[in-house]
Structure formats: C-alpha cells, structure tokens
Amino acid sequence: MNLPNCPKCNSEYTYEDGNLLVCPECAHEWSADAVESQDEVEKVYRDSNGNVLQDGDTVVLIKDLKVKGSSSALKKGTKVKNIRMVEGDHDIDCKIDGFGAMQLKSEFVKKI
C-alpha cells in the first residue's frame, strides 16, 4: 500500500498504527481519513482593521508598546517596513530603526 507523506515534515517514511498514520521523523500522528478530506489551508494574518497582511508589507503601530529589557518604548505611529509573517503568538517578524529585530502582534499594527 502506498501511504501519503507526512503533512507536517513531508517525510516519506510514514507507517500505519491502528487507524492512525505516524511519522517516525517528527512523531506527527494523523487520521488516514483526514488526509483525504484535508486541503492545504494557509493561515491568514490580519491587522487591527481586518486587512490581510503579507510578507513585505509596511505597517504602522496603533499604540505605544513597551519593549522588554529596554527603558524606552515603541511609539504610536512608528512605521515598520518589510515585515515577515511567522507562526506563533507574535506573528510579525521585523526590524525597527533604533531598536533592531523585533516581533510584534498583528493586532497592534495597521497596514499602510
């Protein structure tokens, strides 16, 4: 029987364990039925106004944000260019002039 590759790491070494499929490389387990009905769903990131955010967009902060480990804060209206969307709680990875590399939450930005 030809088993599908792992949906998480794309490993070809999947095996059956009862009614589940298992990946020995990343330990991901999934139902064989889910593979047939599951479409690749890409997460959509939205700003505070509901606009879709993408890699390379320019955004503006909508409120002052405290920065851990720093005595200063990011001010409302700060422009952030060339953002990159990432998985996690803070879903924007960017570089801010005067602060360096940062991660922001999309709920605190507005797309320009």
C-alpha positions in Angstrom: 0.0 0.0 0.0 1.2 3.5 -0.9 1.0 5.7 2.2 1.0 9.5 1.9 3.9 11.6 3.1 3.7 13.3 6.4 1.7 16.6 6.2 4.0 18.2 8.8 7.5 17.4 7.6 6.9 15.7 4.2 8.7 12.5 5.3 8.1 9.5 3.1 8.7 7.0 5.9 5.1 7.0 7.3 3.6 3.9 8.7 0.2 2.7 10.0 -0.6 2.3 13.7 -4.1 1.0 14.1 -6.3 3.6 12.3 -3.7 6.3 12.5 -0.7 7.2 10.3 2.5 8.0 12.1 5.7 9.8 11.0 8.8 8.4 12.7 10.9 11.5 12.0 8.7 14.2 13.6 6.3 12.0 15.6 3.2 13.6 14.0 0.1 11.4 14.1 -3.0 11.9 11.9 -6.0 10.0 10.7 -6.0 8.5 7.3 -9.5 9.9 6.7 -8.2 13.4 7.4 -5.6 13.2 4.7 -8.3 12.6 2.1 -10.6 15.4 3.3 -7.9 17.9 4.3 -7.0 20.7 2.0 -3.8 22.8 2.5 -5.1 25.7 4.5 -2.8 28.7 4.7 -3.2 30.9 7.8 -4.4 34.4 7.1 -2.9 37.2 9.2 -5.0 40.4 9.6 -4.2 43.8 11.1 -6.3 45.7 13.6 -8.7 46.8 10.9 -9.1 43.4 9.3 -6.8 44.0 6.3 -4.8 40.9 5.2 -1.1 41.2 6.0 1.6 39.6 3.8 5.4 39.4 3.7 7.0 42.7 2.6 4.1 44.9 3.7 4.6 48.2 5.5 2.6 48.8 8.8 2.2 51.5 11.4 1.9 50.9 15.2 -1.5 51.9 16.5 -0.5 52.2 20.2 2.7 52.7 22.3 4.3 49.3 23.1 6.7 48.6 25.9 9.8 46.8 25.0 11.1 44.2 27.5 14.7 44.8 28.6 14.6 48.4 27.3 13.8 51.7 29.1 12.2 53.1 26.0 9.0 52.2 24.2 7.9 51.9 20.6 5.7 55.0 19.9 2.3 55.1 18.3 2.7 55.9 14.6 6.1 54.2 14.2 6.4 52.9 10.6 7.7 49.3 10.2 8.8 48.4 6.7 9.2 45.0 5.1 7.5 42.8 7.7 7.7 39.0 7.6 4.8 36.8 8.8 5.7 33.9 11.2 3.9 31.3 13.3 3.4 31.9 17.0 1.9 34.4 19.5 3.9 37.3 18.0 3.2 36.8 14.3 5.2 39.6 12.7 9.0 39.5 12.5 10.6 42.8 11.6 13.5 45.2 12.0 12.7 48.6 13.5 15.2 51.5 13.2 16.7 52.4 16.5 15.5 49.1 18.2 16.7 46.3 15.9 15.0 42.9 15.4 11.5 42.7 16.9 8.5 40.5 16.9 5.0 42.2 17.0 1.4 41.0 17.3 -0.7 41.8 14.3 -3.4 43.2 16.5 -1.3 46.3 17.3 -0.5 47.3 13.7 -2.3 48.9 10.8 -1.4 48.3 7.2 -0.5 51.3 5.1 
